[in-house]
Amino acid sequence: MQDMNLTEKTQTAKARVPMPVKRPENERRKASAEELARQEEYLRKAQIYTAQLAGILGRTPTFHVHNFGCQMNARDAEKLSGILRAAGYQEIEEESADFVIYNTCTVRDNADQHFFGRLGRASHFRKSNPYMKIAVCGCMTQEESAVKKIKKSYPYVDLIFGTHNLFCFPQYLCGVYEGKQGGFDPKGHKITQIWEATDEIVEDLPVERKYSYKSGINIMFGCDNYCTYCIVPYVRGHERSREPQDILRECEKLVSDGVVEVMLLGQNVNSYGHDLENPCSFAELLTAVAEVPGIRRVRFMTPHPKDMGTDVLEVIRDHPNIARHIHFPLQSGSNEILRRMNRRYTREQFMERAAEIRAMIPDAAITTDIIAGFPGETSKDVDDTVDVIEKVGFDNAYTFIYSPRKGTPAAAMEQVPKEEVQKGFDRILAAVQESAKKRAGALAGRTMTALAEEVNTQDPQYITCRLSNNIIVHVKGDASMIGHFYDVTLDECRNFYYFGTVLRENERGY
């Protein structure tokens, strides 16, 4: 293809230097109509190529998107699925599909290892299907070392692209089925396209949602916080907010498609809107979304403690359809470790804000993230973290062992011995579990509203539901309940979840 190189904008990712790059304030970042029209033209061409491939295979070509990582990645996976569906592919659950995409995460080392394990097994599928195409995208591909490893050790990968140019996927989809002289060629050629950065935000990509009744909505992209352990700012880029009218338009469309619950997504949702030409705070956006007719529950992920303001708490308090669940990442209860992490708040400030949440929204669940074994962490630092857990009374926590990420400042710090890390992790985990059990158990006997989400994977006579505070409750029922709200009694607490009884359907959702 003549324009596959995109030489004026595209380059292989360079080694990451942990230093923010300044950009002009209030610059516009929505992709041009010309670029969107160009990708739509590629999608039409991809439909032709898919039909030609179907003629060779004697059936509809299939695809599979294997997603790793966070809710942001999950939303990206839905966009990739939507484009493949629009191109004429049929989705299957097996990684032996004709077109397989691995949407990677690089936040922790175990995600890296999981991905490479699956990618290694994909070679067997490729041997039995000469027309199979394998693509790798997501956060890991923004790291130059990872791209080199993939190209060297997994030469059967056909397409590698990054987080910033996902909207160009129709173009790349054509490219892997196109000969060097143009025209359909099932052998195609290999493509690597990694953008080091972008200021563009692309609207109206095709989306194939995983759930019919709920959906994530990206409200912003990137992160400007530069926590010393985190690779995200280097692979996702600077914060870029979507225009509020585009977000609300997406909400309205989702409602018309039957969605009753939305989750607003961003690396730090509290900083939403600071870069817009016409300022709009997260509190203002949250209010507007909650008041969209037909939206019965709103969630958001993830706020940063340094930016969580009283205005957001007031909006949650005043809108019963906003979930009573605030994910509030602590990371450490030690002021020294927080300083080393560049978190820009103290344990005292965190606990003060948590107390404000409890006072203003008494029924809200507070969950958190905690890292054990950060460089320099001592037994005293672990004591401080356990102390915060006990004083706040977290409803649950995602507790991780620190994983060095190449290119971040923390990776160059002196690491804690593994045996000490494990001791600290075990103590933190025990404190979290005790807190979560106490908080969950206190709800026994109450009647609360739950959204029926799926048939229970262990026992199909039960439906798995989710309360506003994010606690799971299993009730007897069938698949017809999915996507509806019900008032349920919480009968039996099983540590972190409940078995309950359905009383009645609740059309409001709260």
C-alpha positions in Angstrom: 0.0 0.0 0.0 1.3 3.4 -0.9 0.5 5.2 2.3 1.0 2.5 4.9 4.2 4.1 6.3 2.6 7.3 7.4 6.2 8.7 7.6 5.2 12.2 8.7 3.5 10.9 11.9 4.7 7.4 12.6 7.9 6.0 14.1 9.1 3.1 16.1 8.7 3.8 19.8 11.9 5.2 21.4 13.2 4.4 24.8 11.1 6.1 27.4 12.5 8.9 29.4 10.5 9.5 32.6 9.9 13.1 32.1 6.7 14.9 31.0 6.7 16.7 27.7 4.8 20.0 27.7 2.2 20.7 25.1 0.2 23.8 24.3 -2.8 24.5 26.5 -6.3 24.2 25.0 -5.1 22.7 21.7 -7.7 20.8 19.7 -7.2 17.1 19.3 -10.2 15.6 17.5 -9.2 13.7 14.4 -10.0 15.4 11.2 -13.1 14.4 9.1 -10.7 13.6 6.3 -8.9 11.0 8.4 -12.1 9.5 9.5 -13.4 9.3 6.0 -10.1 7.7 4.9 -10.5 4.9 7.5 -14.1 4.4 6.4 -12.8 3.9 2.9 -10.3 1.3 4.2 -13.1 -0.4 6.0 -15.0 -0.7 2.7 -11.9 -2.2 1.0 -11.5 -4.6 4.0 -15.0 -5.8 3.4 -14.1 -6.7 -0.2 -10.9 -8.5 1.0 -12.9 -10.4 3.6 -15.4 -11.6 0.9 -12.4 -12.8 -1.2 -11.0 -14.6 1.8 -14.3 -16.2 2.5 -14.3 -17.6 -1.1 -10.9 -19.2 -0.4 -11.9 -20.6 2.9 -15.4 -21.7 1.8 -16.9 -20.0 4.9 -17.2 -16.7 6.8 -13.8 -15.7 8.2 -13.6 -15.7 12.0 -11.9 -13.5 14.5 -10.9 -13.5 18.2 -9.7 -10.6 20.4 -7.8 -11.7 23.5 -7.7 -8.9 25.9 -5.3 -8.3 28.8 -5.5 -5.6 31.4 -7.8 -2.8 32.5 -11.2 -1.5 31.6 -9.6 0.9 29.1 -8.1 -2.1 27.3 -11.5 -3.8 27.4 -13.1 -0.8 25.7 -10.3 -0.8 23.1 -11.0 -4.5 22.5 -14.6 -3.8 21.8 -13.6 -1.2 19.2 -11.3 -3.7 17.5 -14.1 -6.3 17.5 -16.5 -3.8 16.1 -14.2 -3.0 13.2 -13.6 -6.7 12.4 -17.4 -7.4 12.6 -18.0 -4.4 10.3 -15.4 -5.9 7.9 -17.4 -9.1 7.7 -15.8 -11.4 10.2 -17.6 -13.6 12.7 -16.4 -13.7 16.3 -15.5 -17.0 18.0 -14.0 -17.8 21.4 -11.1 -19.9 20.2 -7.6 -18.5 19.5 -7.5 -20.6 16.3 -9.6 -18.0 14.5 -8.6 -16.6 11.1 -7.7 -13.2 12.6 -6.5 -13.1 16.2 -5.6 -9.9 18.1 -3.7 -9.9 21.4 -4.5 -6.6 23.1 -1.7 -6.3 25.6 -1.1 -4.8 29.1 2.3 -4.0 30.5 1.5 -2.7 34.0 2.9 -5.8 35.7 5.4 -8.4 34.7 2.9 -11.3 35.1 0.7 -9.7 32.3 3.8 -9.7 30.1 4.5 -13.4 30.8 0.9 -14.4 30.3 0.8 -12.7 26.9 4.1 -14.2 25.6 2.9 -17.7 26.7 -0.3 -17.3 24.7 1.5 -15.8 21.7 3.9 -18.8 21.7 0.9 -21.3 21.6 -0.5 -19.3 18.6 2.2 -20.7 16.4 0.5 -24.1 16.5 -2.8 -22.6 15.2 -0.9 -20.8 12.5 0.7 -24.1 11.2 -2.8 -25.6 10.7 -4.3 -22.5 9.1 -2.0 -20.9 6.5 -4.5 -18.0 6.1 -4.4 -17.1 9.8 -3.3 -13.5 10.7 -2.0 -12.6 14.1 -1.9 -9.1 15.4 -0.5 -7.6 18.6 -1.5 -4.2 20.0 -2.0 -2.4 23.3 0.3 -0.9 25.9 3.2 -3.4 25.6 3.7 -2.5 21.9 4.6 1.1 22.9 7.8 -0.3 24.4 10.6 -0.6 21.8 12.2 -3.6 23.6 8.9 -5.5 23.5 8.4 -4.8 19.7 11.9 -6.1 19.0 11.3 -9.2 21.1 8.0 -10.0 19.2 9.6 -9.5 15.8 12.6 -11.6 16.7 11.1 -14.4 18.7 7.6 -14.6 17.1 8.2 -14.0 13.4 4.7 -15.3 12.5 3.1 -12.1 13.9 1.6 -10.2 11.0 0.7 -6.9 12.5 2.0 -4.8 15.4 0.4 -1.4 16.3 0.2 0.8 19.4 -2.3 2.5 21.6 -2.2 5.9 19.8 -3.2 4.6 16.3 -5.9 2.1 17.1 -8.3 4.1 14.9 -6.1 3.2 11.9 -6.9 -0.5 12.3 -9.1 -0.6 9.1 -6.0 0.5 7.2 -3.8 -2.1 8.8 -6.5 -4.8 8.3 -6.3 -4.1 4.5 -2.5 -4.0 4.6 -2.0 -7.5 6.0 -4.1 -8.9 3.1 -2.7 -6.8 0.4 0.3 -7.5 -1.9 3.2 -5.1 -2.2 1.8 -4.1 -5.6 -1.7 -3.6 -4.3 -4.8 -5.9 -4.6 -5.9 -8.8 -2.5 -3.2 -11.3 -1.6 -4.0 -13.8 1.2 -0.3 -14.0 2.1 -0.1 -10.2 2.4 2.8 -8.6 4.2 3.8 -7.8 7.7 3.2 -4.3 9.2 4.6 -2.6 12.2 3.1 0.8 13.0 3.9 2.4 16.4 3.1 6.1 17.0 5.3 7.6 19.7 2.5 10.0 20.6 -0.7 11.5 19.4 -3.0 14.4 20.2 -5.9 13.0 18.2 -9.2 11.7 19.7 -11.3 9.7 17.3 -15.1 9.4 17.6 -17.6 7.0 16.2 -15.5 3.9 15.6 -17.5 0.7 15.2 -17.9 -1.0 18.6 -18.9 -4.6 19.4 -19.9 -4.5 23.0 -19.4 -7.5 25.2 -22.5 -6.8 27.2 -25.9 -5.6 25.8 -27.0 -3.9 29.1 -23.8 -2.1 30.2 -20.9 -0.3 28.6 -17.7 1.5 29.3 -17.2 5.0 28.0 -13.8 6.5 27.6 -14.0 10.1 28.8 -10.2 10.8 28.5 -7.0 9.1 27.5 -3.5 9.2 28.9 -2.1 10.3 32.2 0.1 13.2 33.4 0.8 12.0 36.9 4.1 10.1 36.4 4.0 7.9 39.5 7.5 6.5 39.6 6.4 2.8 39.4 4.0 3.3 36.5 4.6 2.8 32.7 1.1 4.1 31.7 2.1 7.8 30.9 4.8 6.5 28.6 2.6 4.1 26.7 -0.8 5.9 26.8 0.6 9.5 26.5 -0.6 12.8 27.9 -4.1 13.4 29.2 -6.6 14.1 26.4 -10.2 14.8 27.3 -13.1 14.0 25.0 -15.6 16.8 24.5 -18.6 16.5 26.9 -21.1 16.7 24.0 -19.5 13.7 22.4 -19.6 11.7 25.6 -23.3 12.6 26.2 -24.1 11.7 22.6 -22.5 8.3 23.1 -24.6 7.9 26.3 -27.8 8.6 24.5 -26.9 6.2 21.7 -26.1 3.5 24.3 -29.5 4.0 26.0 -31.2 3.6 22.6 -29.3 0.3 22.2 -30.7 -1.0 25.6 -27.8 0.0 27.9 -28.8 0.7 31.5 -25.4 1.1 33.2 -22.4 3.0 32.0 -18.9 3.2 33.4 -16.9 6.4 32.8 -13.2 5.4 32.1 -10.0 7.3 32.4 -6.6 6.8 34.0 -7.5 9.7 36.3 -11.1 10.7 35.8 -10.8 13.6 38.3 -8.6 15.5 36.0 -11.1 15.3 33.2 -11.7 18.6 31.3 -8.6 20.6 32.3 -7.4 20.5 28.7 -10.6 21.5 26.9 -11.1 24.7 25.2 -14.3 25.2 27.0 -13.6 24.0 30.6 -15.8 21.2 32.0 -15.0 19.6 35.4 -15.5 15.9 36.1 -18.2 16.8 38.6 -20.1 18.7 35.8 -19.7 15.8 33.4 -20.8 13.2 36.0 -23.9 15.3 36.7 -24.7 15.5 33.0 -24.2 11.8 32.4 -26.3 10.9 35.5 -29.2 13.0 34.1 -29.2 11.4 30.7 -32.7 9.8 30.4 -32.6 6.1 30.5 -29.3 5.7 32.3 -30.1 3.9 35.6 -26.6 3.4 37.0 -23.3 5.3 36.5 -19.9 4.1 37.6 -16.5 5.6 37.1 -12.9 4.4 37.2 -10.4 5.6 38.4 -10.0 8.7 40.5 -6.7 9.9 41.9 -6.7 10.8 45.6 -4.9 14.1 45.1 -7.6 15.3 42.7 -10.8 13.9 44.4 -12.8 17.0 45.4 -15.8 17.6 47.5 -17.7 18.6 44.4 -17.6 15.1 43.0 -18.8 13.6 46.3 -21.7 16.1 46.4 -22.8 14.9 42.9 -22.7 11.3 44.0 -24.7 12.1 47.1 -27.3 14.0 45.2 -27.8 11.4 42.4 -29.0 8.0 43.6 -28.3 6.4 40.2 -24.5 7.0 40.6 -23.1 3.8 42.1 -22.2 3.8 45.8 -18.8 2.6 45.0 -15.6 4.7 44.9 -12.4 3.0 43.9 -9.8 5.1 45.8 -6.2 3.9 45.2 -4.0 4.2 48.3 -0.9 2.3 46.9 0.8 2.7 50.3 0.1 3.9 53.8 3.6 5.2 54.4 4.4 8.8 53.7 7.9 8.0 52.8 6.8 5.4 50.2 4.1 7.7 48.9 6.9 10.3 48.4 9.1 7.8 46.6 6.1 6.9 44.4 5.4 10.5 43.5 1.8 10.2 44.6 1.6 13.8 45.8 -0.6 13.2 48.9 0.0 12.0 52.4 -1.6 9.2 54.4 -3.2 11.8 56.5 -4.7 13.5 53.5 -5.9 10.2 52.1 -7.6 9.3 55.4 -9.2 12.7 55.6 -10.8 12.3 52.2 -11.9 8.8 53.0 -13.6 10.0 56.1 -15.3 12.7 54.1 -16.6 10.0 51.7 -18.0 8.0 54.7 -19.6 11.1 56.1 -21.2 12.4 52.9 -22.1 9.0 51.4 -22.6 6.6 54.3 -23.6 3.7 52.1 -20.6 4.0 49.7 -18.1 1.2 49.4 -14.5 2.3 49.3 -12.1 -0.1 47.4 -8.5 0.5 46.7 -5.2 -0.6 45.2 -2.1 -1.4 47.3 1.4 -2.2 46.1 3.6 -4.3 48.4 7.3 -4.4 48.2 7.9 -1.0 46.6 11.7 -0.1 46.6 12.8 1.0 50.0 9.7 -0.4 51.8 10.5 -1.5 55.4 8.5 -3.4 58.0 7.6 0.0 59.5 6.1 1.1 56.1 4.1 -2.0 56.0 2.8 -1.2 59.5 1.7 2.2 58.3 -0.2 0.6 55.4 -1.9 -1.9 57.6 -2.8 1.0 59.9 -4.5 2.9 57.1 -6.4 -0.3 56.0 -7.8 -0.7 59.5 -8.7 2.9 60.0 -10.4 3.4 56.7 -12.1 0.0 56.6 -11.8 -0.8 52.9 -14.6 -2.8 51.4 -12.0 -4.6 49.2 -8.6 -4.0 47.7 -6.5 -5.1 44.7 -3.2 -6.0 46.4 -0.2 -6.4 44.2 3.5 -7.2 44.6 5.6 -4.5 43.1 6.7 -5.2 39.5 9.6 -3.2 38.1 8.8 -1.6 34.7 11.7 -0.8 32.5 12.0 2.9 31.8 10.3 4.0 35.1 12.3 5.7 37.9 11.4 3.0 40.4 13.0 0.3 38.3 16.4 1.9 39.0 15.8 2.1 42.7 17.2 -0.5 45.1 14.7 -3.4 45.2 13.4 -5.1 48.4 14.5 -8.8 48.9 11.7 -11.2 47.7 11.3 -12.8 51.1 10.7 -9.4 52.7 8.3 -8.5 49.9 6.3 -11.7 50.5 6.1 -11.1 54.3 4.8 -7.5 53.7 2.3 -8.7 51.1 0.9 -11.4 53.4 0.4 -8.9 56.2 -1.3 -6.4 53.9 -3.5 -9.1 52.3 -4.6 -10.4 55.7 -5.6 -6.9 56.8 -7.5 -6.3 53.6 -9.4 -9.6 53.9 -10.4 -8.9 57.5 -11.6 -5.4 56.6 -13.6 -6.7 53.6 -15.3 -9.5 55.5 -16.3 -7.1 58.3 -17.7 -4.5 55.8 -19.6 -7.1 53.7 -21.0 -9.0 56.7 -22.6 -5.8 58.1 -25.0 -5.8 55.2 -26.6 -9.2 56.0 -30.4 -9.0 56.1 -30.7 -5.8 54.1 -32.7 -5.3 51.0 -30.7 -3.7 48.2 -31.0 -3.2 44.4 -28.9 -5.4 42.1 -28.3 -5.5 38.4 -28.6 -9.1 37.0 -25.4 -9.6 35.0 -24.9 -13.2 33.9 -25.7 -16.8 34.5 -23.5 -18.1 37.3 -20.6 -20.1 35.8 -20.6 -22.6 38.8 -24.3 -23.2 39.1 -26.6 -22.3 36.1 -29.7 -22.2 38.4 -28.2 -18.9 39.9 -27.9 -15.5 38.3 -24.9 -13.4 39.3 -26.0 -9.8 40.2 -24.1 -6.7 41.3 -25.1 -4.2 43.9 -24.5 -0.5 43.6 -21.6 -0.8 46.0 -20.1 -3.4 43.7 -20.7 -6.4 46.0 -21.8 -9.6 44.1 -25.0 -11.4 45.1 -26.1 -14.7 43.6 -29.9 -15.3 43.3 -32.0 -18.1 41.9 -33.3 -17.2 38.4 -32.7 -17.6 34.7 -31.1 -15.8 31.8 -34.3 -13.7 31.1 -33.3 -11.6 34.2 -30.0 -10.4 32.7 -29.9 -6.6 32.2 -32.7 -5.9 34.7 -32.6 -4.5 38.2 -34.1 -6.3 41.2 -34.6 -5.6 44.9 -33.0 -8.5 46.7 -32.5 -9.5 50.3 -29.0 -10.3 51.3 -29.5 -13.7 53.1 -26.1 -15.3 53.5 -22.7 -13.7 53.4 -19.8 -15.8 52.1 -16.9 -13.6 53.1 -17.0 -11.1 50.1 -20.2 -12.0 48.3 -23.8 -13.0 49.1 -26.6 -15.4 48.3 -29.9 -13.6 48.2 -33.5 -13.7 47.3 -35.3 -11.7 44.6 -38.3 -9.7 46.0 -39.3 -7.7 42.9 -38.1 -6.0 39.8 -36.9 -2.4 40.3 -37.3 -0.3 37.2 -35.4 2.7 38.6 -32.2 0.8 39.3 -31.8 2.2 42.9 
